[in-house]
Amino acid sequence: MLNPQARYGHDVLTRIGHARDQKNGTRELSQAIIEGLNQLVLKLVLDHKEKIKDNVKKDFKEEEIFVDKIYVAGNTTMQHLICEINPEPIAIAPYKPVFLEAKKKAFTPDVKIKTRRHMTLLPSASAYIGADITAGIFGTDFHKLSQYQVKEANKNILFIDIGTNGEIVMNSRNGLYATSTALDQPLKA
């Protein structure tokens, strides 16, 4: 599935511009994200319906999926948009997001995925080091490597995410360091 936000721009900065410049831009982008999540979860459940039948409500309908918990890890702009918060401050120096901390989001009527709980958005580290990166770091225990591999062996270890933007986190004996850059055009060259 292509990102449903692509109709508003093919990169993060163009989408931020749409949120800033259009009266309902933030809402449109948020709805596009929810539309994409609905499609992906529906496809996941339908593709694996037989394997998860014990976990699916007896009155399961394609238009209503029930899951117990939902965690979301996206780039910082995506996290803002899913909460319908204009991400414009991310694109303007000093590049300060409205929020970085984990956030619980209540569901809106256009979310077809039903849950007993709120959707939990994982924390970001900065404007361009998002929750997708922090999830990767914690999910791989990358941040714990310094306890044995980095300090004792005096090595630097990298965690790299390559996409439209590229993020690199280095674990060194002095701590974790991160940077990001646009990669879309350099990778096409």
ChimeraX commands (.cxc) that place a marker at each C-alpha (Angstrom):
marker #1 position 0.00,0.00,0.00 radius 0.5
marker #1 position 1.26,3.44,-0.85 radius 0.5
marker #1 position 1.17,6.07,1.87 radius 0.5
marker #1 position -2.28,7.70,1.53 radius 0.5
marker #1 position -0.70,11.03,2.48 radius 0.5
marker #1 position 1.25,11.03,-0.79 radius 0.5
marker #1 position -1.60,12.88,-2.51 radius 0.5
marker #1 position -0.70,15.85,-0.28 radius 0.5
marker #1 position 3.06,15.63,-0.85 radius 0.5
marker #1 position 5.75,13.03,-1.34 radius 0.5
marker #1 position 7.95,14.07,1.58 radius 0.5
marker #1 position 7.59,15.23,5.16 radius 0.5
marker #1 position 8.33,18.90,4.49 radius 0.5
marker #1 position 5.77,19.12,1.66 radius 0.5
marker #1 position 3.14,17.59,3.94 radius 0.5
marker #1 position 4.04,20.02,6.71 radius 0.5
marker #1 position 3.53,22.80,4.15 radius 0.5
marker #1 position 0.10,21.37,3.32 radius 0.5
marker #1 position -0.83,21.33,7.01 radius 0.5
marker #1 position 0.35,24.94,7.34 radius 0.5
marker #1 position -1.12,26.36,4.14 radius 0.5
marker #1 position -4.49,24.64,3.83 radius 0.5
marker #1 position -7.38,25.50,6.11 radius 0.5
marker #1 position -8.09,21.82,6.88 radius 0.5
marker #1 position -4.64,20.52,5.94 radius 0.5
marker #1 position -3.78,18.97,9.31 radius 0.5
marker #1 position -7.17,17.23,9.46 radius 0.5
marker #1 position -6.82,15.94,5.88 radius 0.5
marker #1 position -3.41,14.46,6.62 radius 0.5
marker #1 position -4.62,12.94,9.89 radius 0.5
marker #1 position -7.58,11.34,8.12 radius 0.5
marker #1 position -5.25,9.96,5.44 radius 0.5
marker #1 position -3.13,8.31,8.14 radius 0.5
marker #1 position -6.20,6.82,9.84 radius 0.5
marker #1 position -7.47,5.61,6.44 radius 0.5
marker #1 position -4.12,3.89,5.83 radius 0.5
marker #1 position -4.07,2.30,9.30 radius 0.5
marker #1 position -7.63,1.04,8.83 radius 0.5
marker #1 position -6.68,-0.56,5.50 radius 0.5
marker #1 position -3.50,-2.16,6.83 radius 0.5
marker #1 position -5.11,-3.60,9.95 radius 0.5
marker #1 position -8.08,-4.90,7.98 radius 0.5
marker #1 position -5.74,-6.58,5.49 radius 0.5
marker #1 position -3.69,-8.09,8.33 radius 0.5
marker #1 position -6.75,-9.51,10.06 radius 0.5
marker #1 position -8.33,-10.82,6.85 radius 0.5
marker #1 position -5.06,-12.40,5.67 radius 0.5
marker #1 position -4.65,-14.20,9.01 radius 0.5
marker #1 position -8.27,-14.64,10.07 radius 0.5
marker #1 position -8.03,-18.42,10.51 radius 0.5
marker #1 position -4.86,-18.21,12.60 radius 0.5
marker #1 position -6.29,-15.58,14.96 radius 0.5
marker #1 position -9.94,-16.73,15.06 radius 0.5
marker #1 position -9.77,-17.29,18.84 radius 0.5
marker #1 position -8.85,-13.62,19.23 radius 0.5
marker #1 position -11.50,-12.19,16.90 radius 0.5
marker #1 position -14.94,-11.26,18.21 radius 0.5
marker #1 position -17.65,-13.75,17.29 radius 0.5
marker #1 position -19.63,-11.03,15.51 radius 0.5
marker #1 position -16.58,-9.91,13.55 radius 0.5
marker #1 position -17.35,-7.68,10.59 radius 0.5
marker #1 position -14.82,-6.45,8.08 radius 0.5
marker #1 position -15.68,-2.84,8.86 radius 0.5
marker #1 position -14.95,-3.26,12.58 radius 0.5
marker #1 position -11.75,-4.80,13.87 radius 0.5
marker #1 position -11.14,-5.27,17.60 radius 0.5
marker #1 position -7.65,-5.38,19.06 radius 0.5
marker #1 position -6.66,-5.15,22.70 radius 0.5
marker #1 position -3.79,-2.65,22.44 radius 0.5
marker #1 position -2.34,-0.46,19.73 radius 0.5
marker #1 position 1.12,1.08,19.76 radius 0.5
marker #1 position 2.19,3.49,17.04 radius 0.5
marker #1 position 5.76,4.40,16.11 radius 0.5
marker #1 position 6.12,6.95,13.34 radius 0.5
marker #1 position 8.35,9.85,12.48 radius 0.5
marker #1 position 7.73,12.94,14.59 radius 0.5
marker #1 position 5.65,14.62,11.88 radius 0.5
marker #1 position 3.46,11.53,11.52 radius 0.5
marker #1 position 2.97,11.40,15.30 radius 0.5
marker #1 position 1.78,15.03,15.27 radius 0.5
marker #1 position -0.54,14.49,12.34 radius 0.5
marker #1 position -2.18,11.39,13.79 radius 0.5
marker #1 position -3.07,13.55,16.82 radius 0.5
marker #1 position -4.29,16.33,14.49 radius 0.5
marker #1 position -1.57,18.65,15.76 radius 0.5
marker #1 position -0.09,20.96,13.13 radius 0.5
marker #1 position 3.58,19.93,12.72 radius 0.5
marker #1 position 4.74,23.30,11.34 radius 0.5
marker #1 position 7.19,23.98,14.24 radius 0.5
marker #1 position 9.15,20.88,13.15 radius 0.5
marker #1 position 10.05,22.62,9.86 radius 0.5
marker #1 position 11.07,26.00,11.29 radius 0.5
marker #1 position 14.25,26.74,13.27 radius 0.5
marker #1 position 14.76,25.88,16.08 radius 0.5
marker #1 position 12.81,22.74,14.93 radius 0.5
marker #1 position 10.88,22.20,18.15 radius 0.5
marker #1 position 8.02,19.73,17.99 radius 0.5
marker #1 position 4.85,20.44,19.96 radius 0.5
marker #1 position 5.47,17.15,21.80 radius 0.5
marker #1 position 8.07,14.37,21.97 radius 0.5
marker #1 position 6.74,12.28,24.86 radius 0.5
marker #1 position 4.59,9.19,24.52 radius 0.5
marker #1 position 0.96,10.14,24.05 radius 0.5
marker #1 position -2.34,8.37,24.36 radius 0.5
marker #1 position -4.85,9.20,21.67 radius 0.5
marker #1 position -8.54,8.54,21.97 radius 0.5
marker #1 position -10.21,7.06,18.93 radius 0.5
marker #1 position -12.35,9.15,16.64 radius 0.5
marker #1 position -15.40,7.82,14.75 radius 0.5
marker #1 position -13.43,7.43,11.52 radius 0.5
marker #1 position -11.10,4.89,13.14 radius 0.5
marker #1 position -12.50,1.48,12.28 radius 0.5
marker #1 position -10.11,-0.33,14.61 radius 0.5
marker #1 position -11.82,-0.73,17.99 radius 0.5
marker #1 position -9.95,-1.17,21.24 radius 0.5
marker #1 position -10.64,-1.06,24.97 radius 0.5
marker #1 position -7.77,1.32,25.37 radius 0.5
marker #1 position -6.39,4.40,23.71 radius 0.5
marker #1 position -3.88,4.17,20.93 radius 0.5
marker #1 position -0.41,4.77,22.43 radius 0.5
marker #1 position 2.03,6.81,20.38 radius 0.5
marker #1 position 5.61,5.98,21.35 radius 0.5
marker #1 position 8.07,8.78,22.25 radius 0.5
marker #1 position 10.27,10.60,19.74 radius 0.5
marker #1 position 13.77,11.91,20.47 radius 0.5
marker #1 position 13.67,15.11,18.40 radius 0.5
marker #1 position 12.03,16.78,15.40 radius 0.5
marker #1 position 13.77,14.40,12.97 radius 0.5
marker #1 position 14.54,11.41,15.20 radius 0.5
marker #1 position 11.06,10.00,15.63 radius 0.5
marker #1 position 9.31,7.23,17.48 radius 0.5
marker #1 position 10.12,4.85,14.63 radius 0.5
marker #1 position 13.79,5.20,15.59 radius 0.5
marker #1 position 13.27,5.05,19.36 radius 0.5
marker #1 position 11.14,1.92,18.86 radius 0.5
marker #1 position 13.94,0.35,16.84 radius 0.5
marker #1 position 16.52,1.25,19.46 radius 0.5
marker #1 position 14.50,-0.17,22.33 radius 0.5
marker #1 position 13.16,-3.12,20.34 radius 0.5
marker #1 position 16.69,-4.30,19.55 radius 0.5
marker #1 position 18.15,-3.37,22.97 radius 0.5
marker #1 position 20.57,-1.18,21.02 radius 0.5
marker #1 position 20.67,1.27,23.92 radius 0.5
marker #1 position 21.89,-1.50,26.26 radius 0.5
marker #1 position 24.87,-2.51,24.11 radius 0.5
marker #1 position 27.08,0.02,25.89 radius 0.5
marker #1 position 26.90,-2.06,29.05 radius 0.5
marker #1 position 29.08,-4.80,27.60 radius 0.5
marker #1 position 29.95,-4.56,23.91 radius 0.5
marker #1 position 30.73,-0.89,23.48 radius 0.5
marker #1 position 32.57,0.09,26.65 radius 0.5
marker #1 position 34.66,-3.04,27.08 radius 0.5
marker #1 position 35.60,-3.42,23.42 radius 0.5
marker #1 position 35.91,0.34,22.81 radius 0.5
marker #1 position 33.71,0.01,19.70 radius 0.5
marker #1 position 31.17,2.23,18.01 radius 0.5
marker #1 position 27.98,0.51,16.86 radius 0.5
marker #1 position 25.44,1.99,14.42 radius 0.5
marker #1 position 21.67,1.69,14.06 radius 0.5
marker #1 position 20.60,2.90,10.60 radius 0.5
marker #1 position 17.12,3.57,9.20 radius 0.5
marker #1 position 17.03,4.22,5.47 radius 0.5
marker #1 position 13.95,5.64,3.79 radius 0.5
marker #1 position 12.89,9.00,2.42 radius 0.5
marker #1 position 14.84,10.33,5.37 radius 0.5
marker #1 position 17.80,8.56,6.90 radius 0.5
marker #1 position 18.50,8.37,10.59 radius 0.5
marker #1 position 21.69,7.04,12.13 radius 0.5
marker #1 position 22.22,6.41,15.82 radius 0.5
marker #1 position 25.71,5.68,17.12 radius 0.5
marker #1 position 26.28,3.88,20.39 radius 0.5
marker #1 position 29.74,4.77,21.64 radius 0.5
marker #1 position 31.45,4.47,24.98 radius 0.5
marker #1 position 30.36,8.07,25.67 radius 0.5
marker #1 position 26.65,7.53,24.97 radius 0.5
marker #1 position 24.10,7.55,22.16 radius 0.5
marker #1 position 24.31,10.12,19.36 radius 0.5
marker #1 position 21.82,10.56,16.53 radius 0.5
marker #1 position 21.51,12.49,13.29 radius 0.5
marker #1 position 19.17,12.55,10.31 radius 0.5
marker #1 position 19.14,13.74,6.72 radius 0.5
marker #1 position 16.94,13.68,3.63 radius 0.5
marker #1 position 17.83,10.64,1.52 radius 0.5
marker #1 position 15.19,10.46,-1.18 radius 0.5
marker #1 position 17.10,12.31,-3.90 radius 0.5
marker #1 position 20.62,11.01,-3.05 radius 0.5
marker #1 position 19.37,7.41,-3.19 radius 0.5
marker #1 position 17.73,7.99,-6.59 radius 0.5
marker #1 position 21.00,9.31,-8.07 radius 0.5
marker link #1:1,2 radius 0.2
marker link #1:2,3 radius 0.2
marker link #1:3,4 radius 0.2
marker link #1:4,5 radius 0.2
marker link #1:5,6 radius 0.2
marker link #1:6,7 radius 0.2
marker link #1:7,8 radius 0.2
marker link #1:8,9 radius 0.2
marker link #1:9,10 radius 0.2
marker link #1:10,11 radius 0.2
marker link #1:11,12 radius 0.2
marker link #1:12,13 radius 0.2
marker link #1:13,14 radius 0.2
marker link #1:14,15 radius 0.2
marker link #1:15,16 radius 0.2
marker link #1:16,17 radius 0.2
marker link #1:17,18 radius 0.2
marker link #1:18,19 radius 0.2
marker link #1:19,20 radius 0.2
marker link #1:20,21 radius 0.2
marker link #1:21,22 radius 0.2
marker link #1:22,23 radius 0.2
marker link #1:23,24 radius 0.2
marker link #1:24,25 radius 0.2
marker link #1:25,26 radius 0.2
marker link #1:26,27 radius 0.2
marker link #1:27,28 radius 0.2
marker link #1:28,29 radius 0.2
marker link #1:29,30 radius 0.2
marker link #1:30,31 radius 0.2
marker link #1:31,32 radius 0.2
marker link #1:32,33 radius 0.2
marker link #1:33,34 radius 0.2
marker link #1:34,35 radius 0.2
marker link #1:35,36 radius 0.2
marker link #1:36,37 radius 0.2
marker link #1:37,38 radius 0.2
marker link #1:38,39 radius 0.2
marker link #1:39,40 radius 0.2
marker link #1:40,41 radius 0.2
marker link #1:41,42 radius 0.2
marker link #1:42,43 radius 0.2
marker link #1:43,44 radius 0.2
marker link #1:44,45 radius 0.2
marker link #1:45,46 radius 0.2
marker link #1:46,47 radius 0.2
marker link #1:47,48 radius 0.2
marker link #1:48,49 radius 0.2
marker link #1:49,50 radius 0.2
marker link #1:50,51 radius 0.2
marker link #1:51,52 radius 0.2
marker link #1:52,53 radius 0.2
marker link #1:53,54 radius 0.2
marker link #1:54,55 radius 0.2
marker link #1:55,56 radius 0.2
marker link #1:56,57 radius 0.2
marker link #1:57,58 radius 0.2
marker link #1:58,59 radius 0.2
marker link #1:59,60 radius 0.2
marker link #1:60,61 radius 0.2
marker link #1:61,62 radius 0.2
marker link #1:62,63 radius 0.2
marker link #1:63,64 radius 0.2
marker link #1:64,65 radius 0.2
marker link #1:65,66 radius 0.2
marker link #1:66,67 radius 0.2
marker link #1:67,68 radius 0.2
marker link #1:68,69 radius 0.2
marker link #1:69,70 radius 0.2
marker link #1:70,71 radius 0.2
marker link #1:71,72 radius 0.2
marker link #1:72,73 radius 0.2
marker link #1:73,74 radius 0.2
marker link #1:74,75 radius 0.2
marker link #1:75,76 radius 0.2
marker link #1:76,77 radius 0.2
marker link #1:77,78 radius 0.2
marker link #1:78,79 radius 0.2
marker link #1:79,80 radius 0.2
marker link #1:80,81 radius 0.2
marker link #1:81,82 radius 0.2
marker link #1:82,83 radius 0.2
marker link #1:83,84 radius 0.2
marker link #1:84,85 radius 0.2
marker link #1:85,86 radius 0.2
marker link #1:86,87 radius 0.2
marker link #1:87,88 radius 0.2
marker link #1:88,89 radius 0.2
marker link #1:89,90 radius 0.2
marker link #1:90,91 radius 0.2
marker link #1:91,92 radius 0.2
marker link #1:92,93 radius 0.2
marker link #1:93,94 radius 0.2
marker link #1:94,95 radius 0.2
marker link #1:95,96 radius 0.2
marker link #1:96,97 radius 0.2
marker link #1:97,98 radius 0.2
marker link #1:98,99 radius 0.2
marker link #1:99,100 radius 0.2
marker link #1:100,101 radius 0.2
marker link #1:101,102 radius 0.2
marker link #1:102,103 radius 0.2
marker link #1:103,104 radius 0.2
marker link #1:104,105 radius 0.2
marker link #1:105,106 radius 0.2
marker link #1:106,107 radius 0.2
marker link #1:107,108 radius 0.2
marker link #1:108,109 radius 0.2
marker link #1:109,110 radius 0.2
marker link #1:110,111 radius 0.2
marker link #1:111,112 radius 0.2
marker link #1:112,113 radius 0.2
marker link #1:113,114 radius 0.2
marker link #1:114,115 radius 0.2
marker link #1:115,116 radius 0.2
marker link #1:116,117 radius 0.2
marker link #1:117,118 radius 0.2
marker link #1:118,119 radius 0.2
marker link #1:119,120 radius 0.2
marker link #1:120,121 radius 0.2
marker link #1:121,122 radius 0.2
marker link #1:122,123 radius 0.2
marker link #1:123,124 radius 0.2
marker link #1:124,125 radius 0.2
marker link #1:125,126 radius 0.2
marker link #1:126,127 radius 0.2
marker link #1:127,128 radius 0.2
marker link #1:128,129 radius 0.2
marker link #1:129,130 radius 0.2
marker link #1:130,131 radius 0.2
marker link #1:131,132 radius 0.2
marker link #1:132,133 radius 0.2
marker link #1:133,134 radius 0.2
marker link #1:134,135 radius 0.2
marker link #1:135,136 radius 0.2
marker link #1:136,137 radius 0.2
marker link #1:137,138 radius 0.2
marker link #1:138,139 radius 0.2
marker link #1:139,140 radius 0.2
marker link #1:140,141 radius 0.2
marker link #1:141,142 radius 0.2
marker link #1:142,143 radius 0.2
marker link #1:143,144 radius 0.2
marker link #1:144,145 radius 0.2
marker link #1:145,146 radius 0.2
marker link #1:146,147 radius 0.2
marker link #1:147,148 radius 0.2
marker link #1:148,149 radius 0.2
marker link #1:149,150 radius 0.2
marker link #1:150,151 radius 0.2
marker link #1:151,152 radius 0.2
marker link #1:152,153 radius 0.2
marker link #1:153,154 radius 0.2
marker link #1:154,155 radius 0.2
marker link #1:155,156 radius 0.2
marker link #1:156,157 radius 0.2
marker link #1:157,158 radius 0.2
marker link #1:158,159 radius 0.2
marker link #1:159,160 radius 0.2
marker link #1:160,161 radius 0.2
marker link #1:161,162 radius 0.2
marker link #1:162,163 radius 0.2
marker link #1:163,164 radius 0.2
marker link #1:164,165 radius 0.2
marker link #1:165,166 radius 0.2
marker link #1:166,167 radius 0.2
marker link #1:167,168 radius 0.2
marker link #1:168,169 radius 0.2
marker link #1:169,170 radius 0.2
marker link #1:170,171 radius 0.2
marker link #1:171,172 radius 0.2
marker link #1:172,173 radius 0.2
marker link #1:173,174 radius 0.2
marker link #1:174,175 radius 0.2
marker link #1:175,176 radius 0.2
marker link #1:176,177 radius 0.2
marker link #1:177,178 radius 0.2
marker link #1:178,179 radius 0.2
marker link #1:179,180 radius 0.2
marker link #1:180,181 radius 0.2
marker link #1:181,182 radius 0.2
marker link #1:182,183 radius 0.2
marker link #1:183,184 radius 0.2
marker link #1:184,185 radius 0.2
marker link #1:185,186 radius 0.2
marker link #1:186,187 radius 0.2
marker link #1:187,188 radius 0.2
marker link #1:188,189 radius 0.2
view
